[in-house]
Amino acid sequence: MIGRGVCHAVAASGVDVVLVDVDARTLTDAVDEIRVNARMYRLLDGGAGTTTGSRELLQRIHPSVDYESLADADIVIENVPENWDIKQSVYQELSRTCPTATVFAANTSTIPITRIAATTDRPDQVVGLHFMNPVPLKPTVELIRGRDTSDSTVARVMELLDRMGKEAVGVRDSPGFVTNRVLMLAVNEATSLVEEGVAEPAAIDRLFTGGLGHRMGILATADLIGIDTVLNSIEMLYEAFGDSKYRPCPLLRKMVEEAGWVARAELVSSRTIRRPGADMPVDVSGIRDRVRVFVVDAAGLDGLADDERMFLRYHLSSLFAVQLVLFVERAFGIIVEDDDLDMENFATVNAIAALVARKPSAR
């Protein structure tokens, strides 16, 4: 998921991108997701790509399953899983394939940049860039210099980040850097609270959003990252520091190893409704009921009034806005046109019902 977001954000800045993966189907899915997100992000203020047409953006993306397609790359931003064996193999292949002038930017959240750089033939041209999801909508990036990272390497990635509209915050090279060293502890502890029965996941997230002013709950954030990635990160921090505070919560491990839970954020509701015939009136009350049920269930709310401005009242995230639009399209069999992608059309249950009701396909 993170690699798709990086690709989207770079392409939206006007730069041609070669998107490489070992699996052609994964590349197809990635381009499809970027196509959807390029349209959905029009809903949100300040998101890179919100003013770039999806067709124009997609023309800059060139999928490939071949490392050789990187033979002319100026900068490679690596986004493979937080698995050391995979990382090591990828950087050895990049060293073999890419020109000597190519800069390698590691989008890692836990692995030290100096360790990554040591696997390459150009340690002075390796730098850490820790992007956060959803990448096109997040204005800030952690920038990490390895022991040998040169000033010219930093200058080159800074030029790209400036073009992307990103602010780089420099931190020292240490496992987890700043954000993940703090965030993974919070996720681990929140999971322990669930395991101990102290609070339900929805209640924990409500306290973080409504009480502490976070844009997204701590457990919803974990879902967005991917539970498997969270577990890998926690394990790497535990290995690096040898501190028991990083020991993974048993429930976290059970969710991944026994339940196969990866990322709930990818599982947008697929509930559908039976469409009425063309000669039947629109059941606005039924539309309201279905929208309300989805919002309450997906956002973990206790209830929702039909005229309640949900995003303001409950601090719902930008990711949820995208999920809501996708749900409306799938559930009611309509197409939300670009001109409809205005937050006022999705601010309340009543507004959404009105949008659905006036669509021809809803009749």
C-alpha positions in Angstrom: 0.0 0.0 0.0 2.7 2.5 0.9 4.5 2.0 -2.4 1.4 2.8 -4.3 0.9 6.0 -2.4 4.5 7.1 -3.0 4.1 6.3 -6.7 0.9 8.4 -6.8 2.4 11.3 -5.0 5.6 11.4 -7.2 3.5 11.1 -10.4 1.2 13.8 -9.2 4.2 16.2 -8.9 4.8 15.9 -12.7 7.6 13.3 -12.5 7.6 10.1 -14.6 7.6 7.0 -12.4 8.7 3.4 -13.2 6.7 1.2 -10.8 8.4 -2.1 -10.2 7.1 -5.2 -8.6 7.8 -8.9 -9.0 4.1 -9.7 -9.7 2.2 -8.3 -12.8 -1.2 -8.7 -11.1 0.0 -6.6 -8.1 1.1 -3.9 -10.6 -2.4 -4.0 -12.2 -4.0 -3.7 -8.8 -1.7 -0.8 -7.9 -2.5 1.2 -10.9 -6.3 0.6 -10.4 -6.0 1.8 -6.8 -4.1 4.9 -7.8 -6.8 5.6 -10.5 -9.5 5.4 -7.8 -7.6 7.5 -5.3 -6.7 10.2 -7.8 -10.4 10.8 -8.2 -11.3 10.4 -4.5 -8.7 12.8 -3.2 -10.5 15.6 -4.9 -12.7 15.5 -1.8 -9.9 16.6 0.4 -8.1 19.8 0.8 -4.3 20.0 0.5 -3.8 16.5 -1.0 -1.2 16.1 -3.6 -2.9 15.1 -6.9 -6.3 16.6 -6.1 -5.9 19.0 -9.0 -4.1 16.6 -11.3 -6.4 14.7 -13.7 -6.3 10.9 -13.2 -5.6 10.3 -16.9 -2.6 12.7 -16.9 -1.3 11.2 -13.7 -1.6 7.6 -14.9 0.2 8.5 -18.1 3.3 9.2 -16.0 3.3 5.7 -14.4 5.1 2.9 -16.2 4.6 -0.5 -14.5 7.3 -3.1 -14.9 8.3 -6.5 -13.5 11.9 -6.0 -14.6 14.7 -4.4 -12.6 16.3 -3.4 -16.0 13.5 -0.8 -16.4 15.4 1.2 -13.7 18.5 1.6 -15.9 17.8 5.3 -16.4 16.5 6.1 -12.9 17.7 9.2 -11.1 16.2 8.2 -7.7 14.9 4.9 -6.6 12.4 4.9 -3.7 12.3 1.4 -2.3 9.1 0.3 -0.5 9.5 -3.5 0.0 8.3 -5.2 3.2 10.1 -4.7 6.5 12.0 -7.9 6.1 15.8 -7.8 6.2 16.4 -10.7 3.8 14.1 -9.1 1.2 15.6 -5.7 1.7 19.2 -7.0 1.3 18.3 -8.9 -1.9 16.6 -5.9 -3.4 19.5 -3.5 -2.8 22.0 -5.9 -4.2 19.9 -6.2 -7.4 19.5 -2.4 -7.5 23.3 -1.9 -7.2 23.8 -4.3 -10.1 21.1 -2.7 -12.3 21.1 1.1 -11.7 23.6 3.7 -13.0 26.3 4.7 -10.6 24.7 8.1 -10.1 21.3 6.8 -9.0 20.3 7.6 -5.4 18.6 5.0 -3.3 16.0 6.2 -0.9 14.8 3.6 1.6 11.2 4.0 2.7 11.7 2.0 5.9 10.2 2.6 9.3 12.5 0.5 11.5 15.7 -0.7 9.7 18.7 1.6 10.2 19.8 3.4 7.0 23.5 2.7 7.6 22.8 -1.0 7.7 20.9 -0.8 4.4 23.6 1.3 2.8 26.2 -1.3 3.7 24.6 -3.8 1.3 25.0 -1.5 -1.7 27.9 -0.3 -3.8 27.2 3.4 -3.0 26.7 3.9 0.7 27.1 7.7 0.3 24.1 7.7 -2.1 21.6 6.0 0.3 19.2 8.0 2.4 16.1 7.2 4.4 12.7 8.7 3.5 9.9 7.5 5.8 6.6 8.4 4.1 3.3 7.9 6.0 -0.1 6.7 4.8 -2.0 7.9 2.8 1.1 9.4 1.2 -0.5 11.9 -1.2 -2.3 13.5 1.7 0.5 13.6 4.3 2.7 16.7 4.0 5.6 15.6 6.2 8.3 13.0 5.7 11.0 11.7 8.0 14.5 12.2 6.4 17.3 10.0 7.8 20.9 10.3 6.9 23.1 7.2 7.2 26.6 7.4 8.5 28.0 7.9 4.9 25.1 9.8 3.3 26.5 12.7 1.3 25.2 16.3 1.3 24.6 16.0 -2.5 22.4 13.0 -1.9 20.3 14.8 0.6 20.1 17.8 -1.8 18.8 15.6 -4.6 16.0 14.0 -2.5 15.1 17.4 -1.0 14.6 18.7 -4.5 12.2 15.9 -5.2 10.4 16.3 -1.9 10.0 20.1 -2.6 8.5 19.3 -5.9 6.1 16.9 -4.2 5.1 19.5 -1.7 6.5 17.6 1.2 8.2 18.9 4.3 11.3 16.9 5.3 12.0 16.6 9.0 15.5 15.3 9.7 16.1 12.7 12.4 19.1 10.6 13.4 19.6 7.1 12.2 18.1 4.8 14.9 15.8 1.9 14.7 12.2 3.1 14.3 13.5 6.7 14.0 10.9 9.0 15.7 7.4 8.2 14.5 7.5 4.4 14.6 9.5 4.2 17.8 6.6 6.0 19.5 3.7 4.8 17.3 4.5 1.1 17.6 4.6 1.3 21.4 1.2 3.0 21.4 -0.3 0.4 19.0 1.2 -2.5 21.0 -0.2 -1.0 24.3 -3.6 -0.3 22.7 -3.8 -4.0 21.6 -2.9 -5.1 25.1 -5.9 -3.0 26.4 -8.2 -4.9 24.0 -6.7 -8.2 25.1 -7.2 -7.4 28.7 -10.8 -6.3 28.2 -10.1 -2.8 29.4 -11.9 -1.3 26.3 -13.2 -2.2 22.9 -11.2 -1.1 19.8 -13.9 1.5 18.8 -13.8 3.0 22.3 -10.0 3.3 22.3 -10.1 5.0 18.9 -12.9 7.4 20.0 -10.7 8.5 22.9 -7.8 9.3 20.6 -9.9 11.2 18.0 -12.5 12.9 20.2 -10.4 13.2 23.4 -6.9 13.8 22.1 -7.7 15.4 18.8 -6.0 12.7 16.6 -7.2 12.6 13.0 -7.4 8.8 13.2 -7.6 6.4 16.1 -4.5 4.5 17.1 -6.0 1.1 16.1 -7.4 2.4 12.9 -3.9 3.7 12.1 -2.6 0.2 12.8 -5.1 -1.2 10.3 -4.1 1.3 7.7 -0.4 0.4 8.1 -1.2 -3.3 8.0 -1.2 -5.5 11.2 1.5 -7.7 9.7 3.7 -4.7 9.1 3.1 -3.5 12.7 4.1 -6.9 14.1 7.3 -6.9 12.0 8.2 -3.4 13.1 7.6 -4.2 16.8 9.7 -7.4 16.5 12.5 -5.4 14.9 12.5 -2.8 17.6 12.5 -5.5 20.2 15.5 -7.2 18.5 17.3 -3.8 18.1 16.9 -2.5 21.7 16.4 -5.7 23.7 13.9 -3.8 25.8 10.8 -5.7 27.1 8.6 -2.7 26.4 8.9 -3.6 22.7 7.8 -7.2 23.3 4.8 -7.8 20.9 1.4 -8.2 22.5 0.3 -11.8 22.2 -3.0 -10.8 20.7 -1.1 -8.9 17.9 0.9 -12.0 17.1 -2.2 -14.1 17.2 -4.1 -11.8 14.8 -1.4 -12.2 12.2 -0.2 -15.8 12.7 -3.5 -17.5 13.5 -6.2 -15.2 12.0 -4.2 -14.0 9.0 -5.3 -10.4 9.7 -3.4 -8.0 7.5 -5.1 -4.7 7.0 -8.8 -4.0 7.9 -8.5 -0.7 6.0 -8.3 -2.6 2.7 -11.6 -4.3 3.4 -14.0 -1.6 2.4 -17.6 -2.8 3.0 -18.9 -4.8 0.0 -22.5 -4.9 1.2 -24.9 -4.3 -1.7 -28.6 -3.5 -1.9 -31.2 -4.6 -4.5 -31.9 -1.8 -6.9 -35.6 -0.8 -7.4 -37.1 -1.0 -10.9 -37.1 2.2 -13.0 -40.7 2.8 -12.3 -40.4 2.6 -8.6 -39.8 5.6 -6.4 -36.6 6.1 -4.5 -36.7 4.9 -0.9 -34.9 7.8 0.7 -35.5 6.5 4.2 -34.0 3.1 3.2 -30.9 5.0 1.7 -30.5 6.9 5.0 -30.7 3.6 7.0 -28.1 1.9 5.0 -25.7 4.9 5.0 -26.2 5.3 8.8 -25.5 1.6 9.4 -22.3 1.7 7.4 -21.0 4.9 9.0 -21.7 3.7 12.6 -20.2 0.3 11.9 -17.2 1.4 10.0 -16.3 4.3 12.2 -17.2 2.6 15.5 -19.8 5.1 16.6 -22.5 4.6 19.2 -25.0 6.3 16.9 -25.4 9.0 14.3 -28.2 11.5 13.7 -29.2 12.1 10.1 -28.3 15.8 10.2 -25.1 15.4 12.2 -21.9 16.6 10.5 -20.0 13.4 11.0 -16.5 14.5 10.0 -16.6 17.6 12.2 -18.3 15.9 15.2 -16.3 12.7 15.2 -13.0 13.8 13.6 -13.3 11.1 11.0 -10.2 10.7 8.8 -9.5 11.4 5.1 -9.2 7.7 4.6 -12.8 7.2 5.9 -14.0 9.8 3.4 -12.6 7.8 0.5 -14.1 4.6 2.0 -17.5 6.3 2.3 -17.6 7.4 -1.3 -16.6 3.9 -2.5 -19.3 2.4 -0.3 -22.0 4.7 -1.7 -21.0 3.8 -5.3 -21.0 0.1 -4.6 -24.0 -0.1 -2.3 -26.3 2.0 -4.4 -25.0 1.2 -7.9 -24.3 4.8 -8.8 -21.3 6.7 -10.1 -20.2 9.6 -8.1 -19.0 12.1 -10.7 -16.1 14.4 -10.2 -18.4 17.4 -9.8 -20.1 15.5 -6.9 -16.8 15.1 -5.0 -17.5 17.9 -2.5 -17.4 17.3 1.2 -20.8 19.0 1.5 -22.3 16.0 -0.3 -20.9 13.6 2.3 -21.1 15.8 5.4 -24.3 14.2 6.8 -26.5 11.1 6.2 -29.2 13.4 4.8 -26.7 14.9 2.3 -25.6 11.5 1.1 -29.2 10.3 0.8 -30.0 13.4 -1.3 -27.0 12.7 -3.6 -28.0 9.1 -4.1 -31.7 9.9 -4.7 -31.0 12.4 -7.5 -28.8 10.0 -9.4 -30.7 8.4 -12.4 -29.4 5.0 -11.6 -31.0 5.2 -8.1 -34.5 5.2 -9.7 
